[in-house]
Structure formats: structure tokens, C-alpha cells
């Protein structure tokens, strides 16, 4: 018999007026926050303080205390050096698959990104890799801008956890290796 524990940790954006956004990628919605709220109302809720606790309104009308507290916005040109990994695991009695996304950041502003997957059965193992993408990065508040060596550019939402071993990119938790 297989068993396991799954913990889901994800950031939410808190606004001074009491609104909360559970899908932080909405912060970069091209038409703006109000258009995002109109199109995706289920991604929006409310938050409040109850004593020292931070609470978020749940769909059933109850208030849930946030376990991890709050992380402030990152400043302008903040750096976070290290190798961070986000893992996905799928398992059955006959097979296990682990997929990983790696992001390496340097204090000099360079980054590299790669992915790999490992599958294993009783008789066969397989590894699949893709070439790393490289370039420079900039963090400004919640915005992560990746400028690749091939000239392309991407923008993502980043939350820097106060604990340096964790960060969140587009709502996915990465932990340092």
C-alpha cells in the first residue's frame, strides 16, 4: 500500500483595502487588476487581521488563519542567489515519476533554468532533459523579468519568502537545493 503526505503552499496577494488575490499571476494581467477581478471573480476574496493572525475568507464563508504569515514586496533590483527546485511527483504501485524545474540565480544578476523528469519502473529507468535557458534577471516588487541570451523576454510573479531557502514563481514554491 502506498501512502504519502501532500502539502500545498502558495502565496496570495493582499491589498491594503482588504482584497486578496489567490492567483498571483493575476498581478500581471495585461488588462489590469479590475479587469482580472471581473473576469476571474473566484480568484478574489478578502483578508483581515484577527489579533496577530492573518485570516483569509474561504468560499464557504469561514475565515482561515494563514499558516505562513506575510512576505513583503521585494525591493527594486533585489538579488536572490542559489539553486531552487520545484518538484512534482506521481506514483503508483508499478511506477514513479519525478519532474523538476530548476532555477539558478546569481548575485550578479544571471540566471539559468532547466527541467528534467525521471521515471522508474521495476525494470526500466528513464531520464529526459532539456537544455538550460540562460540570461539575466531583475526583481522589482512582485515582478520577475527574465531576459534570455536569445533576445526573448518573460515576466513572472515572484514572491520572496522571508526564509531565503524558499521563493514562489507564478504561485509555485521553489526550495533551495
C-alpha positions in Angstrom: 0.0 0.0 0.0 1.3 3.4 -0.9 0.9 6.5 1.3 2.1 10.0 1.4 1.6 13.5 2.6 0.9 16.4 0.3 1.3 19.9 1.5 0.2 22.7 -0.7 1.7 26.1 0.0 1.0 29.0 -2.3 1.2 32.8 -2.0 -1.7 35.2 -2.1 -1.6 38.9 -2.8 -3.0 41.1 -0.1 -4.2 44.6 -0.8 -4.5 47.4 1.7 -8.2 47.7 1.1 -8.8 44.1 2.4 -9.0 42.4 -1.0 -6.9 39.2 -1.6 -5.9 37.5 -4.8 -5.3 33.8 -4.7 -3.9 33.5 -8.2 -0.9 35.8 -8.0 -0.3 35.5 -11.8 -3.3 37.9 -12.0 -0.9 40.7 -10.8 0.5 40.8 -14.3 -2.9 40.5 -16.1 -2.5 42.7 -19.2 -5.8 44.4 -18.9 -5.2 45.3 -15.2 -6.4 44.2 -11.8 -10.1 45.3 -12.1 -10.5 43.5 -15.4 -8.9 40.4 -13.8 -11.4 40.7 -11.0 -14.3 41.0 -13.4 -13.2 38.0 -15.5 -12.0 35.7 -12.7 -14.1 36.6 -9.6 -13.3 33.2 -8.0 -9.7 34.1 -7.7 -10.6 37.1 -5.4 -11.5 37.1 -1.8 -10.9 39.2 1.4 -8.4 39.2 4.2 -8.3 40.6 7.7 -6.2 40.7 10.9 -7.6 38.9 14.0 -5.2 39.8 16.8 -1.8 38.8 15.4 -3.3 36.3 13.0 -3.8 37.0 9.3 -7.0 35.4 8.1 -8.4 34.8 4.6 -12.1 34.4 3.8 -12.9 31.0 2.4 -15.6 30.2 -0.3 -17.8 28.7 2.4 -17.8 31.9 4.4 -15.4 30.9 7.2 -12.2 32.7 7.9 -9.0 30.6 7.8 -5.7 31.6 9.5 -2.8 31.8 7.1 -0.1 29.4 8.4 3.0 31.2 6.9 2.2 34.8 7.6 3.0 37.6 5.2 6.0 38.4 3.0 6.6 42.0 2.0 7.1 43.0 -1.6 10.7 42.7 -2.8 12.6 46.0 -3.3 14.0 47.3 -6.6 16.9 45.2 -8.0 16.8 42.6 -5.2 19.0 39.6 -5.7 18.4 36.0 -4.5 21.4 33.7 -5.1 21.1 30.0 -5.2 19.7 26.9 -7.0 16.0 26.5 -6.5 13.9 23.5 -7.4 10.2 22.8 -7.8 9.2 19.1 -7.8 6.2 17.2 -9.0 5.8 13.5 -8.0 3.4 10.9 -9.3 3.4 7.4 -8.0 1.6 4.1 -8.5 2.4 0.5 -7.4 4.2 -0.1 -10.6 5.8 3.3 -11.5 7.1 6.5 -10.0 7.8 9.7 -12.0 9.5 12.8 -10.6 9.6 16.0 -12.6 11.7 19.0 -11.6 12.2 22.6 -12.7 15.5 24.1 -11.6 16.2 27.8 -11.4 19.7 29.1 -10.6 20.1 32.8 -9.7 23.4 34.6 -9.0 24.1 37.8 -7.1 25.5 39.3 -10.4 22.0 39.0 -11.9 22.5 35.9 -14.1 20.1 33.0 -14.2 19.7 29.6 -15.7 16.6 27.4 -16.0 16.3 23.7 -16.8 13.9 20.9 -16.5 14.2 17.2 -16.1 12.0 14.2 -15.5 12.9 10.8 -14.1 10.7 7.7 -14.5 11.3 4.4 -12.8 9.6 1.0 -13.0 10.8 -2.3 -11.7 12.8 -2.9 -15.0 13.4 0.4 -16.7 14.6 3.9 -15.7 14.5 6.9 -18.0 15.8 10.5 -17.8 14.7 13.3 -20.1 16.4 16.7 -20.0 16.1 19.9 -21.9 18.8 22.5 -22.5 19.1 25.2 -19.9 17.9 28.6 -20.8 20.3 31.4 -19.6 20.2 35.2 -19.3 19.8 37.9 -16.8 17.1 38.6 -14.3 15.6 41.6 -12.5 13.3 41.6 -9.5 11.1 44.6 -8.8 8.4 44.2 -6.2 6.4 41.2 -7.3 7.7 41.2 -10.9 10.5 38.9 -12.1 11.8 39.8 -15.6 13.9 37.2 -17.3 15.9 38.4 -20.3 17.3 35.4 -22.3 20.5 35.3 -24.2 18.5 34.6 -27.4 16.8 38.0 -27.0 13.4 36.8 -25.8 11.9 38.1 -22.5 9.5 36.7 -19.9 7.7 38.3 -17.0 6.6 36.3 -14.0 5.2 37.0 -10.5 7.8 36.3 -7.8 7.3 36.2 -4.0 10.5 36.1 -1.9 9.7 34.2 1.3 11.4 35.8 4.3 13.2 32.4 4.7 15.9 32.5 1.9 15.5 28.8 1.1 12.0 29.4 -0.4 10.6 31.5 -3.2 7.5 31.4 -5.3 7.3 31.9 -9.1 3.8 32.2 -10.6 2.5 30.6 -7.4 4.8 27.6 -7.5 7.0 27.0 -4.5 10.7 26.5 -5.2 13.1 25.4 -2.4 16.9 25.7 -2.4 19.0 22.6 -3.1 
